[in-house]
C-alpha cells in the first residue's frame, strides 16, 4: 500500500518503511510529522483518489536528518564586456522515514 502525498507543495510517493528526501522540514530531529494532504491511496488493485485530497487519509513520518546537497555554481558571462559573476547555492533537504499510511 502506498500513497501520493503533497509535502511543501511537491508530490511524493510514500510507502511504509521507506525513506524519502524532501525540502527542509521545520521540525525537531526524531519528531513525528503528520501530513493529511494525501492525493491518492493505492492498495493492490484498489485505488482511492481525492478531489483534491482523500478524506480521512494521512501519512505519518519521522524526521531522520537534515543535510545540504552538493553546491551548484551559477556563472553569468557577457562576452567582450568584462562581465563575469559567480554565485553558488546549496539546497537544504530533510530525510523522512514513512511510519504508516492511514487510509
Biopython code that builds the backbone (N, CA, C, O; Angstrom):
import numpy as np
from Bio.PDB.StructureBuilder import StructureBuilder

atoms = [
    (1, "UNK", "N", (0.849, -1.175, 0.000)),
    (1, "UNK", "CA", (0.000, 0.000, 0.000)),
    (1, "UNK", "C", (0.894, 1.237, 0.000)),
    (1, "UNK", "O", (1.865, 1.314, 0.753)),
    (2, "UNK", "N", (0.559, 2.192, -0.844)),
    (2, "UNK", "CA", (1.296, 3.440, -0.876)),
    (2, "UNK", "C", (0.334, 4.593, -1.099)),
    (2, "UNK", "O", (-0.824, 4.396, -1.470)),
    (3, "UNK", "N", (0.832, 5.796, -0.865)),
    (3, "UNK", "CA", (0.018, 7.000, -1.020)),
    (3, "UNK", "C", (0.828, 8.060, -1.752)),
    (3, "UNK", "O", (2.052, 8.118, -1.638)),
    (4, "UNK", "N", (0.133, 8.883, -2.492)),
    (4, "UNK", "CA", (0.743, 10.065, -3.084)),
    (4, "UNK", "C", (0.400, 11.229, -2.168)),
    (4, "UNK", "O", (-0.769, 11.571, -1.984)),
    (5, "UNK", "N", (1.437, 11.833, -1.597)),
    (5, "UNK", "CA", (1.230, 12.866, -0.585)),
    (5, "UNK", "C", (1.899, 14.160, -1.043)),
    (5, "UNK", "O", (2.943, 14.142, -1.695)),
    (6, "UNK", "N", (1.278, 15.273, -0.690)),
    (6, "UNK", "CA", (1.825, 16.587, -1.021)),
    (6, "UNK", "C", (2.513, 17.143, 0.224)),
    (6, "UNK", "O", (1.887, 17.352, 1.263)),
    (7, "UNK", "N", (3.835, 17.380, 0.088)),
    (7, "UNK", "CA", (4.627, 17.913, 1.194)),
    (7, "UNK", "C", (5.318, 19.176, 0.701)),
    (7, "UNK", "O", (6.127, 19.125, -0.225)),
    (8, "UNK", "N", (4.998, 20.307, 1.320)),
    (8, "UNK", "CA", (5.578, 21.605, 0.976)),
    (8, "UNK", "C", (5.430, 21.917, -0.510)),
    (8, "UNK", "O", (6.357, 22.438, -1.132)),
    (9, "UNK", "N", (4.269, 21.602, -1.080)),
    (9, "UNK", "CA", (3.967, 21.965, -2.458)),
    (9, "UNK", "C", (4.471, 20.992, -3.504)),
    (9, "UNK", "O", (4.277, 21.227, -4.697)),
    (10, "UNK", "N", (5.115, 19.903, -3.095)),
    (10, "UNK", "CA", (5.609, 18.908, -4.045)),
    (10, "UNK", "C", (4.992, 17.556, -3.721)),
    (10, "UNK", "O", (4.627, 17.294, -2.575)),
    (11, "UNK", "N", (4.876, 16.697, -4.729)),
    (11, "UNK", "CA", (4.224, 15.406, -4.555)),
    (11, "UNK", "C", (5.257, 14.286, -4.447)),
    (11, "UNK", "O", (6.247, 14.262, -5.178)),
    (12, "UNK", "N", (5.004, 13.353, -3.510)),
    (12, "UNK", "CA", (5.917, 12.246, -3.262)),
    (12, "UNK", "C", (5.119, 10.957, -3.113)),
    (12, "UNK", "O", (3.959, 10.974, -2.702)),
    (13, "UNK", "N", (5.760, 9.835, -3.455)),
    (13, "UNK", "CA", (5.175, 8.517, -3.254)),
    (13, "UNK", "C", (5.651, 8.013, -1.903)),
    (13, "UNK", "O", (6.852, 7.858, -1.686)),
    (14, "UNK", "N", (4.719, 7.756, -0.995)),
    (14, "UNK", "CA", (5.048, 7.358, 0.374)),
    (14, "UNK", "C", (4.607, 5.926, 0.616)),
    (14, "UNK", "O", (3.424, 5.605, 0.505)),
    (15, "UNK", "N", (5.569, 5.060, 0.949)),
    (15, "UNK", "CA", (5.299, 3.679, 1.337)),
    (15, "UNK", "C", (5.810, 3.480, 2.757)),
    (15, "UNK", "O", (6.838, 4.044, 3.133)),
    (16, "UNK", "N", (5.108, 2.693, 3.535)),
    (16, "UNK", "CA", (5.521, 2.447, 4.922)),
    (16, "UNK", "C", (6.886, 1.771, 4.937)),
    (16, "UNK", "O", (7.120, 0.802, 4.214)),
    (17, "UNK", "N", (7.794, 2.297, 5.777)),
    (17, "UNK", "CA", (9.129, 1.737, 5.911)),
    (17, "UNK", "C", (10.162, 2.335, 4.979)),
    (17, "UNK", "O", (11.353, 2.076, 5.149)),
    (18, "UNK", "N", (9.750, 3.132, 3.994)),
    (18, "UNK", "CA", (10.689, 3.726, 3.045)),
    (18, "UNK", "C", (11.115, 5.112, 3.534)),
    (18, "UNK", "O", (10.455, 5.716, 4.379)),
    (19, "UNK", "N", (12.229, 5.602, 2.986)),
    (19, "UNK", "CA", (12.702, 6.950, 3.275)),
    (19, "UNK", "C", (12.562, 7.800, 2.024)),
    (19, "UNK", "O", (12.825, 7.337, 0.914)),
    (20, "UNK", "N", (12.144, 9.049, 2.212)),
    (20, "UNK", "CA", (12.042, 9.979, 1.089)),
    (20, "UNK", "C", (12.822, 11.246, 1.422)),
    (20, "UNK", "O", (12.947, 11.631, 2.585)),
    (21, "UNK", "N", (13.340, 11.881, 0.383)),
    (21, "UNK", "CA", (14.077, 13.132, 0.530)),
    (21, "UNK", "C", (13.158, 14.272, 0.107)),
    (21, "UNK", "O", (12.696, 14.320, -1.033)),
    (22, "UNK", "N", (12.899, 15.185, 1.033)),
    (22, "UNK", "CA", (12.006, 16.311, 0.777)),
    (22, "UNK", "C", (12.753, 17.612, 1.083)),
    (22, "UNK", "O", (13.836, 17.591, 1.667)),
    (23, "UNK", "N", (12.170, 18.737, 0.686)),
    (23, "UNK", "CA", (12.744, 20.025, 1.051)),
    (23, "UNK", "C", (12.748, 20.160, 2.574)),
    (23, "UNK", "O", (12.041, 19.431, 3.270)),
    (24, "UNK", "N", (13.533, 21.078, 3.076)),
    (24, "UNK", "CA", (13.768, 21.212, 4.511)),
    (24, "UNK", "C", (12.457, 21.352, 5.286)),
    (24, "UNK", "O", (11.644, 22.233, 5.007)),
    (25, "UNK", "N", (12.270, 20.455, 6.273)),
    (25, "UNK", "CA", (11.083, 20.449, 7.123)),
    (25, "UNK", "C", (11.439, 21.138, 8.429)),
    (25, "UNK", "O", (12.462, 20.833, 9.042)),
    (26, "UNK", "N", (10.596, 22.064, 8.849)),
    (26, "UNK", "CA", (10.850, 22.822, 10.060)),
    (26, "UNK", "C", (10.278, 22.075, 11.267)),
    (26, "UNK", "O", (9.177, 22.372, 11.731)),
    (27, "UNK", "N", (11.052, 21.090, 11.772)),
    (27, "UNK", "CA", (10.662, 20.310, 12.943)),
    (27, "UNK", "C", (11.934, 19.789, 13.603)),
    (27, "UNK", "O", (13.018, 19.851, 13.022)),
    (28, "UNK", "N", (11.789, 19.277, 14.823)),
    (28, "UNK", "CA", (12.943, 18.731, 15.533)),
    (28, "UNK", "C", (13.293, 17.357, 14.984)),
    (28, "UNK", "O", (12.423, 16.616, 14.528)),
    (29, "UNK", "N", (14.598, 17.024, 15.035)),
    (29, "UNK", "CA", (15.035, 15.706, 14.595)),
    (29, "UNK", "C", (14.424, 14.635, 15.499)),
    (29, "UNK", "O", (14.400, 14.782, 16.721)),
    (30, "UNK", "N", (13.935, 13.566, 14.888)),
    (30, "UNK", "CA", (13.330, 12.480, 15.634)),
    (30, "UNK", "C", (11.851, 12.667, 15.918)),
    (30, "UNK", "O", (11.206, 11.746, 16.420)),
    (31, "UNK", "N", (11.296, 13.828, 15.612)),
    (31, "UNK", "CA", (9.880, 14.061, 15.879)),
    (31, "UNK", "C", (9.023, 13.499, 14.747)),
    (31, "UNK", "O", (9.480, 13.363, 13.612)),
    (32, "UNK", "N", (7.777, 13.176, 15.076)),
    (32, "UNK", "CA", (6.849, 12.663, 14.074)),
    (32, "UNK", "C", (6.055, 13.816, 13.483)),
    (32, "UNK", "O", (5.621, 14.724, 14.191)),
    (33, "UNK", "N", (5.878, 13.759, 12.180)),
    (33, "UNK", "CA", (5.066, 14.749, 11.474)),
    (33, "UNK", "C", (3.964, 14.002, 10.735)),
    (33, "UNK", "O", (4.178, 12.904, 10.220)),
    (34, "UNK", "N", (2.779, 14.614, 10.688)),
    (34, "UNK", "CA", (1.630, 14.009, 10.028)),
    (34, "UNK", "C", (1.201, 14.899, 8.873)),
    (34, "UNK", "O", (1.034, 16.108, 9.035)),
    (35, "UNK", "N", (1.025, 14.295, 7.715)),
    (35, "UNK", "CA", (0.570, 15.018, 6.527)),
    (35, "UNK", "C", (-0.794, 14.483, 6.140)),
    (35, "UNK", "O", (-0.964, 13.281, 5.933)),
    (36, "UNK", "N", (-1.769, 15.382, 6.045)),
    (36, "UNK", "CA", (-3.126, 14.989, 5.687)),
    (36, "UNK", "C", (-3.490, 15.378, 4.263)),
    (36, "UNK", "O", (-4.620, 15.163, 3.825)),
    (37, "UNK", "N", (-2.530, 15.951, 3.541)),
    (37, "UNK", "CA", (-2.775, 16.326, 2.148)),
    (37, "UNK", "C", (-2.411, 15.145, 1.238)),
    (37, "UNK", "O", (-1.458, 15.203, 0.461)),
    (38, "UNK", "N", (-3.207, 14.070, 1.362)),
    (38, "UNK", "CA", (-2.990, 12.845, 0.587)),
    (38, "UNK", "C", (-3.829, 12.938, -0.681)),
    (38, "UNK", "O", (-5.045, 13.122, -0.620)),
    (39, "UNK", "N", (-3.170, 12.809, -1.833)),
    (39, "UNK", "CA", (-3.847, 12.935, -3.120)),
    (39, "UNK", "C", (-4.460, 11.620, -3.582)),
    (39, "UNK", "O", (-5.518, 11.622, -4.212)),
    (40, "UNK", "N", (-3.811, 10.492, -3.276)),
    (40, "UNK", "CA", (-4.313, 9.193, -3.706)),
    (40, "UNK", "C", (-3.772, 8.120, -2.767)),
    (40, "UNK", "O", (-2.677, 8.245, -2.220)),
    (41, "UNK", "N", (-4.566, 7.060, -2.594)),
    (41, "UNK", "CA", (-4.151, 5.893, -1.821)),
    (41, "UNK", "C", (-4.367, 4.672, -2.703)),
    (41, "UNK", "O", (-5.469, 4.448, -3.204)),
    (42, "UNK", "N", (-3.306, 3.876, -2.895)),
    (42, "UNK", "CA", (-3.384, 2.686, -3.744)),
    (42, "UNK", "C", (-3.056, 1.475, -2.883)),
    (42, "UNK", "O", (-2.007, 1.416, -2.242)),
    (43, "UNK", "N", (-3.984, 0.494, -2.879)),
    (43, "UNK", "CA", (-3.801, -0.738, -2.125)),
    (43, "UNK", "C", (-4.062, -1.903, -3.071)),
    (43, "UNK", "O", (-5.204, -2.314, -3.279)),
    (44, "UNK", "N", (-2.975, -2.428, -3.642)),
    (44, "UNK", "CA", (-3.117, -3.521, -4.608)),
    (44, "UNK", "C", (-3.799, -3.030, -5.874)),
    (44, "UNK", "O", (-3.281, -2.159, -6.573)),
    (45, "UNK", "N", (-4.975, -3.601, -6.165)),
    (45, "UNK", "CA", (-5.711, -3.167, -7.360)),
    (45, "UNK", "C", (-6.815, -2.171, -7.027)),
    (45, "UNK", "O", (-7.561, -1.748, -7.911)),
    (46, "UNK", "N", (-6.924, -1.790, -5.737)),
    (46, "UNK", "CA", (-7.898, -0.774, -5.334)),
    (46, "UNK", "C", (-7.196, 0.568, -5.204)),
    (46, "UNK", "O", (-6.110, 0.657, -4.630)),
    (47, "UNK", "N", (-7.813, 1.598, -5.732)),
    (47, "UNK", "CA", (-7.240, 2.940, -5.643)),
    (47, "UNK", "C", (-8.325, 3.930, -5.252)),
    (47, "UNK", "O", (-9.469, 3.828, -5.695)),
    (48, "UNK", "N", (-7.952, 4.883, -4.420)),
    (48, "UNK", "CA", (-8.873, 5.939, -3.994)),
    (48, "UNK", "C", (-8.207, 7.273, -4.280)),
    (48, "UNK", "O", (-7.101, 7.536, -3.808)),
    (49, "UNK", "N", (-8.884, 8.121, -5.059)),
    (49, "UNK", "CA", (-8.342, 9.413, -5.446)),
    (49, "UNK", "C", (-9.173, 10.520, -4.828)),
    (49, "UNK", "O", (-10.394, 10.405, -4.717)),
    (50, "UNK", "N", (-8.512, 11.589, -4.427)),
    (50, "UNK", "CA", (-9.195, 12.709, -3.801)),
    (50, "UNK", "C", (-9.461, 13.822, -4.780)),
    (50, "UNK", "O", (-8.917, 13.846, -5.884)),
    (51, "UNK", "N", (-10.313, 14.752, -4.358)),
    (51, "UNK", "CA", (-10.614, 15.909, -5.183)),
    (51, "UNK", "C", (-10.620, 17.146, -4.304)),
    (51, "UNK", "O", (-11.712, 17.578, -3.934)),
    (52, "UNK", "N", (-9.513, 17.747, -3.940)),
    (52, "UNK", "CA", (-8.142, 17.392, -4.287)),
    (52, "UNK", "C", (-7.509, 16.376, -3.337)),
    (52, "UNK", "O", (-6.533, 15.728, -3.714)),
    (53, "UNK", "N", (-8.037, 16.213, -2.097)),
    (53, "UNK", "CA", (-7.412, 15.322, -1.132)),
    (53, "UNK", "C", (-8.380, 14.223, -0.717)),
    (53, "UNK", "O", (-9.596, 14.411, -0.745)),
    (54, "UNK", "N", (-7.830, 13.073, -0.331)),
    (54, "UNK", "CA", (-8.632, 11.954, 0.161)),
    (54, "UNK", "C", (-9.026, 12.253, 1.607)),
    (54, "UNK", "O", (-8.170, 12.536, 2.445)),
    (55, "UNK", "N", (-10.332, 12.187, 1.893)),
    (55, "UNK", "CA", (-10.807, 12.484, 3.249)),
    (55, "UNK", "C", (-10.434, 11.359, 4.198)),
    (55, "UNK", "O", (-10.609, 10.183, 3.880)),
    (56, "UNK", "N", (-9.918, 11.727, 5.367)),
    (56, "UNK", "CA", (-9.575, 10.755, 6.391)),
    (56, "UNK", "C", (-8.238, 10.072, 6.197)),
    (56, "UNK", "O", (-7.837, 9.270, 7.042)),
    (57, "UNK", "N", (-7.542, 10.357, 5.126)),
    (57, "UNK", "CA", (-6.251, 9.720, 4.864)),
    (57, "UNK", "C", (-5.129, 10.600, 5.401)),
    (57, "UNK", "O", (-5.219, 11.827, 5.382)),
    (58, "UNK", "N", (-4.062, 9.946, 5.885)),
    (58, "UNK", "CA", (-2.917, 10.689, 6.383)),
    (58, "UNK", "C", (-1.664, 9.838, 6.256)),
    (58, "UNK", "O", (-1.733, 8.617, 6.122)),
    (59, "UNK", "N", (-0.521, 10.505, 6.301)),
    (59, "UNK", "CA", (0.776, 9.844, 6.263)),
    (59, "UNK", "C", (1.556, 10.326, 7.484)),
    (59, "UNK", "O", (1.697, 11.529, 7.702)),
    (60, "UNK", "N", (2.059, 9.384, 8.275)),
    (60, "UNK", "CA", (2.840, 9.706, 9.472)),
    (60, "UNK", "C", (4.288, 9.367, 9.176)),
    (60, "UNK", "O", (4.596, 8.257, 8.743)),
    (61, "UNK", "N", (5.187, 10.333, 9.412)),
    (61, "UNK", "CA", (6.604, 10.147, 9.121)),
    (61, "UNK", "C", (7.438, 10.675, 10.280)),
    (61, "UNK", "O", (6.982, 11.501, 11.070)),
    (62, "UNK", "N", (8.683, 10.175, 10.365)),
    (62, "UNK", "CA", (9.632, 10.617, 11.374)),
    (62, "UNK", "C", (10.774, 11.340, 10.685)),
    (62, "UNK", "O", (11.318, 10.852, 9.694)),
    (63, "UNK", "N", (11.135, 12.497, 11.204)),
    (63, "UNK", "CA", (12.233, 13.279, 10.640)),
    (63, "UNK", "C", (13.561, 12.650, 11.054)),
    (63, "UNK", "O", (13.916, 12.660, 12.233)),
    (64, "UNK", "N", (14.293, 12.104, 10.086)),
    (64, "UNK", "CA", (15.555, 11.410, 10.362)),
    (64, "UNK", "C", (16.732, 12.372, 10.427)),
    (64, "UNK", "O", (17.476, 12.380, 11.408)),
    (65, "UNK", "N", (16.905, 13.192, 9.377)),
    (65, "UNK", "CA", (18.074, 14.073, 9.339)),
    (65, "UNK", "C", (17.834, 15.228, 8.385)),
    (65, "UNK", "O", (16.932, 15.196, 7.548)),
    (66, "UNK", "N", (18.666, 16.249, 8.535)),
    (66, "UNK", "CA", (18.696, 17.391, 7.627)),
    (66, "UNK", "C", (20.094, 17.465, 7.030)),
    (66, "UNK", "O", (21.077, 17.185, 7.717)),
    (67, "UNK", "N", (20.192, 17.841, 5.753)),
    (67, "UNK", "CA", (21.508, 17.948, 5.124)),
    (67, "UNK", "C", (21.444, 18.928, 3.969)),
    (67, "UNK", "O", (20.370, 19.306, 3.502)),
    (68, "UNK", "N", (22.638, 19.333, 3.516)),
    (68, "UNK", "CA", (22.754, 20.204, 2.357)),
    (68, "UNK", "C", (23.231, 19.393, 1.167)),
    (68, "UNK", "O", (24.090, 18.521, 1.303)),
    (69, "UNK", "N", (22.676, 19.680, 0.006)),
    (69, "UNK", "CA", (23.058, 18.993, -1.217)),
    (69, "UNK", "C", (24.374, 19.573, -1.739)),
    (69, "UNK", "O", (24.897, 20.534, -1.176)),
    (70, "UNK", "N", (24.892, 19.005, -2.784)),
    (70, "UNK", "CA", (26.131, 19.500, -3.382)),
    (70, "UNK", "C", (25.933, 20.917, -3.915)),
    (70, "UNK", "O", (24.822, 21.310, -4.272)),
    (71, "UNK", "N", (27.023, 21.675, -3.963)),
    (71, "UNK", "CA", (26.941, 23.055, -4.404)),
    (71, "UNK", "C", (26.687, 23.132, -5.908)),
    (71, "UNK", "O", (27.287, 22.398, -6.694)),
    (72, "UNK", "N", (25.794, 24.028, -6.284)),
    (72, "UNK", "CA", (25.514, 24.314, -7.682)),
    (72, "UNK", "C", (26.108, 25.681, -7.985)),
    (72, "UNK", "O", (25.790, 26.661, -7.312)),
    (73, "UNK", "N", (26.956, 25.750, -8.978)),
    (73, "UNK", "CA", (27.577, 27.018, -9.361)),
    (73, "UNK", "C", (26.773, 27.672, -10.477)),
    (73, "UNK", "O", (26.426, 27.032, -11.469)),
    (74, "UNK", "N", (26.482, 28.964, -10.297)),
    (74, "UNK", "CA", (25.796, 29.758, -11.308)),
    (74, "UNK", "C", (26.808, 30.766, -11.825)),
    (74, "UNK", "O", (27.345, 31.564, -11.057)),
    (75, "UNK", "N", (27.068, 30.731, -13.119)),
    (75, "UNK", "CA", (28.086, 31.599, -13.710)),
    (75, "UNK", "C", (27.455, 32.421, -14.817)),
    (75, "UNK", "O", (26.921, 31.871, -15.780)),
    (76, "UNK", "N", (27.515, 33.740, -14.680)),
    (76, "UNK", "CA", (26.986, 34.652, -15.692)),
    (76, "UNK", "C", (28.152, 35.299, -16.432)),
    (76, "UNK", "O", (29.172, 35.621, -15.823)),
    (77, "UNK", "N", (28.010, 35.488, -17.727)),
    (77, "UNK", "CA", (29.120, 35.942, -18.553)),
    (77, "UNK", "C", (28.579, 36.656, -19.788)),
    (77, "UNK", "O", (27.713, 36.132, -20.489)),
    (78, "UNK", "N", (29.096, 37.851, -20.044)),
    (78, "UNK", "CA", (28.790, 38.564, -21.292)),
    (78, "UNK", "C", (30.095, 38.716, -22.055)),
    (78, "UNK", "O", (31.043, 39.308, -21.539)),
    (79, "UNK", "N", (30.158, 38.208, -23.236)),
    (79, "UNK", "CA", (31.419, 38.241, -23.980)),
    (79, "UNK", "C", (31.787, 39.671, -24.366)),
    (79, "UNK", "O", (30.923, 40.497, -24.663)),
    (80, "UNK", "N", (33.064, 39.936, -24.355)),
    (80, "UNK", "CA", (33.673, 41.219, -24.734)),
    (80, "UNK", "C", (33.240, 42.394, -23.869)),
    (80, "UNK", "O", (33.501, 43.534, -24.251)),
    (81, "UNK", "N", (32.607, 42.187, -22.751)),
    (81, "UNK", "CA", (32.125, 43.288, -21.909)),
    (81, "UNK", "C", (32.803, 43.314, -20.542)),
    (81, "UNK", "O", (32.584, 44.253, -19.777)),
    (82, "UNK", "N", (33.614, 42.320, -20.213)),
    (82, "UNK", "CA", (34.259, 42.276, -18.912)),
    (82, "UNK", "C", (33.299, 41.933, -17.790)),
    (82, "UNK", "O", (33.576, 42.221, -16.626)),
    (83, "UNK", "N", (32.167, 41.318, -18.130)),
    (83, "UNK", "CA", (31.142, 40.990, -17.132)),
    (83, "UNK", "C", (31.230, 39.511, -16.788)),
    (83, "UNK", "O", (31.017, 38.650, -17.642)),
    (84, "UNK", "N", (31.547, 39.223, -15.523)),
    (84, "UNK", "CA", (31.581, 37.850, -15.040)),
    (84, "UNK", "C", (31.055, 37.837, -13.605)),
    (84, "UNK", "O", (31.497, 38.629, -12.773)),
    (85, "UNK", "N", (30.136, 36.963, -13.322)),
    (85, "UNK", "CA", (29.576, 36.834, -11.978)),
    (85, "UNK", "C", (29.465, 35.352, -11.646)),
    (85, "UNK", "O", (28.989, 34.558, -12.457)),
    (86, "UNK", "N", (29.906, 34.990, -10.455)),
    (86, "UNK", "CA", (29.801, 33.620, -9.978)),
    (86, "UNK", "C", (28.997, 33.612, -8.694)),
    (86, "UNK", "O", (29.211, 34.434, -7.803)),
    (87, "UNK", "N", (28.079, 32.684, -8.615)),
    (87, "UNK", "CA", (27.252, 32.554, -7.423)),
    (87, "UNK", "C", (27.072, 31.068, -7.140)),
    (87, "UNK", "O", (26.953, 30.273, -8.072)),
    (88, "UNK", "N", (27.051, 30.690, -5.885)),
    (88, "UNK", "CA", (26.854, 29.302, -5.510)),
    (88, "UNK", "C", (25.584, 29.138, -4.700)),
    (88, "UNK", "O", (25.100, 30.087, -4.081)),
    (89, "UNK", "N", (25.040, 27.909, -4.709)),
    (89, "UNK", "CA", (23.814, 27.625, -3.952)),
    (89, "UNK", "C", (23.856, 26.182, -3.479)),
    (89, "UNK", "O", (24.213, 25.283, -4.240)),
    (90, "UNK", "N", (23.488, 25.962, -2.208)),
    (90, "UNK", "CA", (23.363, 24.612, -1.660)),
    (90, "UNK", "C", (21.958, 24.450, -1.110)),
    (90, "UNK", "O", (21.588, 25.098, -0.131)),
    (91, "UNK", "N", (21.182, 23.590, -1.736)),
    (91, "UNK", "CA", (19.797, 23.352, -1.319)),
    (91, "UNK", "C", (19.776, 22.488, -0.063)),
    (91, "UNK", "O", (20.547, 21.536, 0.058)),
    (92, "UNK", "N", (18.885, 22.828, 0.875)),
    (92, "UNK", "CA", (18.761, 22.053, 2.104)),
    (92, "UNK", "C", (17.615, 21.054, 1.974)),
    (92, "UNK", "O", (16.541, 21.385, 1.470)),
    (93, "UNK", "N", (17.858, 19.830, 2.435)),
    (93, "UNK", "CA", (16.880, 18.753, 2.349)),
    (93, "UNK", "C", (16.703, 18.078, 3.698)),
    (93, "UNK", "O", (17.534, 18.230, 4.593)),
    (94, "UNK", "N", (15.617, 17.333, 3.837)),
    (94, "UNK", "CA", (15.353, 16.518, 5.007)),
    (94, "UNK", "C", (15.063, 15.097, 4.554)),
    (94, "UNK", "O", (14.532, 14.884, 3.464)),
    (95, "UNK", "N", (15.409, 14.127, 5.388)),
    (95, "UNK", "CA", (15.091, 12.736, 5.142)),
    (95, "UNK", "C", (13.941, 12.358, 6.076)),
    (95, "UNK", "O", (14.057, 12.476, 7.296)),
    (96, "UNK", "N", (12.826, 11.902, 5.487)),
    (96, "UNK", "CA", (11.665, 11.462, 6.254)),
    (96, "UNK", "C", (11.531, 9.947, 6.115)),
    (96, "UNK", "O", (11.575, 9.417, 5.005)),
    (97, "UNK", "N", (11.366, 9.251, 7.246)),
    (97, "UNK", "CA", (11.086, 7.808, 7.213)),
    (97, "UNK", "C", (9.590, 7.653, 7.419)),
    (97, "UNK", "O", (9.047, 8.088, 8.434)),
    (98, "UNK", "N", (8.924, 7.029, 6.448)),
    (98, "UNK", "CA", (7.473, 6.867, 6.491)),
    (98, "UNK", "C", (7.133, 5.770, 7.481)),
    (98, "UNK", "O", (7.540, 4.622, 7.305)),
    (99, "UNK", "N", (6.382, 6.119, 8.531)),
    (99, "UNK", "CA", (5.984, 5.150, 9.552)),
    (99, "UNK", "C", (4.722, 4.397, 9.144)),
    (99, "UNK", "O", (4.660, 3.171, 9.237)),
    (100, "UNK", "N", (3.714, 5.148, 8.690)),
    (100, "UNK", "CA", (2.460, 4.476, 8.314)),
    (100, "UNK", "C", (1.699, 5.326, 7.312)),
    (100, "UNK", "O", (1.838, 6.548, 7.250)),
    (101, "UNK", "N", (0.880, 4.616, 6.520)),
    (101, "UNK", "CA", (-0.048, 5.257, 5.587)),
    (101, "UNK", "C", (-1.434, 4.868, 6.049)),
    (101, "UNK", "O", (-1.798, 3.692, 6.003)),
    (102, "UNK", "N", (-2.216, 5.843, 6.495)),
    (102, "UNK", "CA", (-3.563, 5.593, 7.013)),
    (102, "UNK", "C", (-4.587, 6.013, 5.979)),
    (102, "UNK", "O", (-4.604, 7.161, 5.535)),
    (103, "UNK", "N", (-5.452, 5.060, 5.595)),
    (103, "UNK", "CA", (-6.452, 5.375, 4.566)),
    (103, "UNK", "C", (-7.833, 5.426, 5.189)),
    (103, "UNK", "O", (-8.816, 5.677, 4.491)),
]
sb = StructureBuilder()
sb.init_structure("model")
sb.init_model(0)
sb.init_chain("A")
sb.init_seg("    ")
for serial, (resi, resn, name, xyz) in enumerate(atoms, 1):
    if name == "N":
        sb.init_residue(resn, " ", resi, " ")
    sb.init_atom(name, np.array(xyz, "f"), 0.0, 1.0, " ", f" {name:<3s}", serial, name[0])
structure = sb.get_structure()
